[in-house]
Amino acid sequence: MTPYPIEVYWSDEDGAWIAVAPDLSHCAAHGPTPHEAVAEVEDAIAAWLEAAQSTGRDIPQPSLRAARA
């Protein structure tokens, strides 16, 4: 699970659920269900972080602490 917050909303325009990682510029994904949108954005977050690290881009700290089970 990612430590970055994820926002999920329905988009009538796209006809899909959208999941956004607001701490990471332009990091978003979509899916037919909220769960699938979150799974997709978790993959997008991993790719975003990998690309940022490989290019030397600053990686922001998560704005919220991850909940602990």
Steps between C-alpha positions, in 0.01 A plus 500: 500500500626846412563759772365770264137608534270403214181683401233308310203645313258412221544681166189520282718636219729195506234250608742361757628532854806725525769458765751782552814525714488875570852510649650380169455730203278353226486157666156354432326190369151374431295183523148363474474476882652707780708200608645451152574872465694491828692189392592675175612821671714299743684365193520855363646625830770232489585596141498872586739446791730278293515757218563786744778310670668401173497859373601664829167676545403597855256257656250669731419360839145368537269772631327253733636225717391155393251336732639208694296188542 
